[in-house]
């Protein structure tokens, strides 16, 4: 695995954690949730291209 692909995986994991944390708050910020979802989609799309079309677990 290339270092770039590994870094993408780490960033995707951080975004997932931030999204989960925001959703579990008493009053989640809907704007922040929207931004995190968008970032998650972009990272997963880039990761999918980087892996060459290999199916990702949990998608």
Phi, psi and omega per residue, in radians:
X1 nan 2.356 3.133
X2 -1.303 2.650 3.113
X3 -1.015 -0.610 3.129
X4 -1.105 -0.755 3.135
X5 -1.130 -0.707 3.111
X6 -1.103 -0.723 3.116
X7 -1.116 -0.679 3.074
X8 -1.076 -0.708 3.123
X9 -1.106 -0.712 3.108
X10 -1.143 -0.728 3.108
X11 -1.117 -0.717 3.106
X12 -1.097 -0.664 3.109
X13 -1.141 -0.725 3.118
X14 -1.115 -0.703 3.128
X15 -1.155 -0.722 3.086
X16 -1.034 -0.757 3.132
X17 -1.144 -0.728 3.131
X18 -1.147 -0.690 3.115
X19 -1.146 -0.751 3.112
X20 -1.096 -0.750 3.139
X21 -1.122 -0.711 -3.126
X22 -1.187 -0.668 3.141
X23 -1.186 -0.509 -3.101
X24 -1.502 -0.104 3.085
X25 -1.140 2.753 3.138
X26 -1.077 -0.714 3.110
X27 -2.266 1.495 -3.115
X28 -1.138 2.497 3.106
X29 -1.415 1.934 -3.053
X30 -1.144 -0.571 3.106
X31 -1.134 -0.775 3.124
X32 -1.141 -0.695 3.102
X33 -1.073 -0.724 3.111
X34 -1.102 -0.785 3.121
X35 -1.094 -0.730 3.137
X36 -1.163 -0.684 3.090
X37 -1.094 -0.738 3.130
X38 -1.099 -0.785 3.116
X39 -1.093 -0.679 3.123
X40 -1.100 -0.772 3.117
X41 -1.070 -0.773 -3.133
X42 -1.137 -0.759 3.130
X43 -1.124 -0.735 -3.140
X44 -1.178 -0.613 3.084
X45 -1.156 -0.761 3.133
X46 -1.166 -0.673 3.115
X47 -1.141 -0.697 3.114
X48 -1.099 -0.729 3.083
X49 -1.129 -0.684 -3.111
X50 -1.181 -0.584 3.139
X51 -1.462 -0.098 3.094
X52 1.379 0.554 3.070
X53 1.521 0.136 3.101
X54 -1.216 2.383 -3.129
X55 -1.154 2.369 3.130
X56 -1.616 2.491 3.102
X57 -1.229 2.473 3.073
X58 1.450 0.200 3.131
X59 -1.833 nan nan
